[in-house]
Amino acid sequence: MCGSCHALERPDYETQGREERFSRKAPPLYFAGNKYRREWLAGFLQEPYPLHPSGYFPERKLRDTPEGDMPDENALAAHLQLSESDAAEVADYLMSLQPYAELITQDSYSEGKVALRMGTLDFRKFKGCDACHQDSTDNGGFSGPILYDAWNRLQPHYISAFLKNPLQWDPNTIMPVPQMNEQAVHKLVDYLKAIGETE
């Protein structure tokens, strides 16, 4: 079921190279247990919503408008919707997929606080994250996944570890490798926490 669109085992990145990325229909799930919160997964599978505003391959799901490129909602595929019992079963299975447990345990993030105004400036102006990601329903780009729900969706140590080195999680990610020290990474995670707690 999930495997028709999502990779449930690590692809052979070394052999397939970039072709692996071009052939994807949806994000890989083979490390879902290291990435997601189970409660969110179970809820999402019952009531799915778009995580990628312009689809997983943005250039294929955009339309040209006078305001610039905008997501073509008619081109987006609907996610499978499951019953409560099926969603719980699938969520349990996905949470068992944890090939990168060591990356999680090695991460040093601990929850902190950031002033919402300063966090917003950091995310939008200093780091430019909103070129690709939305930190609210009315701000941000369309090529990356939405982030205003990231705190409720993703495990904090995953967010931190991924920001430090996206390539160790996904060798074919289109996420740029940020040039940030650990403190800067943790400030971004704290900002996602702050906006997530206001949702």
C-alpha positions in Angstrom: 0.0 0.0 0.0 2.5 2.7 1.2 5.2 1.1 -0.9 3.6 2.0 -4.2 4.6 5.7 -3.7 7.1 5.7 -0.7 10.4 3.9 -0.3 10.1 1.6 2.7 13.7 0.3 2.3 16.8 2.4 1.7 17.3 2.8 -2.0 20.6 2.0 -3.7 21.7 5.6 -3.9 25.2 4.7 -4.9 24.1 2.8 -8.0 21.0 4.8 -9.0 22.5 8.3 -8.4 20.2 11.2 -9.1 17.8 9.0 -11.1 16.5 7.8 -7.8 15.4 11.3 -6.9 13.7 11.9 -10.3 11.8 8.6 -10.0 10.2 9.3 -6.6 6.5 9.8 -6.3 6.6 10.8 -2.6 9.1 11.2 0.3 11.0 8.0 1.4 9.6 6.4 4.6 12.3 3.9 5.4 13.4 6.1 8.3 9.9 7.2 9.3 10.4 5.9 12.9 13.3 8.3 13.3 11.5 11.2 11.7 7.8 11.4 12.7 5.8 11.5 15.9 3.5 8.5 16.1 0.4 10.5 17.2 0.8 12.8 14.2 1.2 9.9 11.8 -2.0 8.1 13.0 -3.9 11.3 12.7 -2.5 12.3 9.3 -3.4 8.8 7.9 -7.0 9.3 8.9 -7.2 13.0 7.7 -4.4 13.6 5.2 -3.6 17.2 4.1 -0.9 18.5 1.6 2.5 18.7 3.2 4.1 19.8 0.0 2.0 22.7 -1.4 3.2 22.2 -5.0 3.8 18.4 -4.8 6.9 16.4 -4.2 8.3 17.6 -7.6 7.4 21.3 -7.5 8.2 22.1 -11.1 5.5 19.6 -12.3 2.7 21.0 -10.1 3.1 24.8 -10.6 1.1 27.1 -12.8 2.1 30.4 -14.2 0.0 33.4 -12.9 0.4 37.2 -12.9 1.5 36.9 -9.3 4.2 34.3 -10.2 4.3 30.6 -9.9 1.5 29.1 -7.8 0.7 25.5 -6.9 -1.8 23.8 -9.2 -4.1 22.2 -6.7 -5.8 20.2 -9.4 -2.5 18.5 -10.3 -1.9 17.3 -6.7 -2.5 13.6 -6.0 -4.8 12.9 -3.1 -3.3 10.9 -0.2 -4.9 7.6 0.8 -7.2 8.0 3.7 -7.4 5.2 6.3 -9.8 4.1 9.0 -8.7 4.6 12.7 -7.7 1.0 13.1 -5.8 0.8 9.8 -4.1 4.1 10.5 -2.9 2.9 14.0 -1.6 -0.3 12.4 0.3 1.5 9.7 1.6 4.1 12.1 3.0 1.3 14.3 4.7 -0.3 11.4 6.2 3.0 10.2 7.5 3.8 13.7 9.4 0.5 13.6 11.5 1.7 10.7 14.5 3.2 12.5 17.8 2.7 10.6 19.2 6.0 11.8 18.6 5.6 15.5 22.3 6.5 16.1 21.9 9.9 14.5 19.0 10.6 16.8 20.8 9.5 20.0 23.9 11.5 19.0 22.0 14.8 18.6 22.4 17.3 21.4 19.2 19.4 21.0 17.3 20.2 24.1 14.1 22.3 24.1 14.7 26.0 24.5 12.7 29.2 24.0 13.0 31.9 21.4 11.1 35.2 21.1 8.6 34.7 18.3 9.6 38.0 16.7 13.3 37.2 16.6 12.6 33.6 15.5 10.5 34.9 12.6 13.3 37.3 11.6 15.8 34.6 11.8 13.7 32.1 9.7 12.6 34.6 7.1 15.3 37.3 6.8 18.6 36.0 8.2 18.3 32.3 7.0 15.9 32.8 4.1 14.1 29.5 4.9 10.8 30.9 3.7 12.1 31.0 0.1 11.1 27.3 0.0 9.1 26.7 3.2 6.0 28.1 4.8 6.2 29.0 8.5 2.5 30.2 8.4 -0.4 29.6 6.1 0.1 33.0 4.5 3.9 33.2 4.2 6.6 31.3 2.5 7.6 29.3 -0.6 6.0 26.2 -2.2 9.0 24.0 -3.1 9.6 22.5 0.3 7.3 21.0 2.9 5.2 23.2 5.1 6.9 23.9 8.5 4.2 25.6 10.6 3.2 22.1 11.7 6.7 20.6 11.9 6.9 20.6 15.7 3.8 18.4 15.9 4.8 16.3 13.0 8.5 15.7 13.4 10.7 14.5 16.3 12.8 17.4 17.6 16.1 15.4 17.4 15.3 14.6 13.8 14.8 18.2 12.9 18.1 19.2 14.5 20.1 16.3 13.0 18.6 16.9 9.6 19.4 20.6 9.6 23.0 19.9 10.5 23.5 17.5 7.6 20.5 16.7 5.3 22.7 14.5 3.1 23.3 11.9 5.8 19.5 11.3 5.9 18.8 11.6 2.2 21.7 11.7 -0.3 19.4 13.0 -3.0 17.6 15.7 -1.0 17.0 19.0 -2.7 17.5 20.7 0.7 20.6 22.8 0.7 23.2 22.0 3.3 23.0 24.9 5.7 26.2 26.5 6.9 25.1 26.8 10.5 26.7 26.1 13.8 24.9 24.0 16.4 23.5 27.0 18.3 21.9 28.4 15.1 20.4 25.0 14.3 18.9 24.8 17.8 17.4 28.3 17.5 15.6 27.3 14.3 14.2 24.2 16.0 13.1 26.3 18.9 11.3 28.6 16.4 9.5 25.7 14.9 8.5 24.7 18.5 7.2 28.2 19.1 5.1 28.4 16.0 3.9 24.8 16.5 2.6 25.6 19.9 0.6 28.5 18.6 -1.2 26.3 16.0 
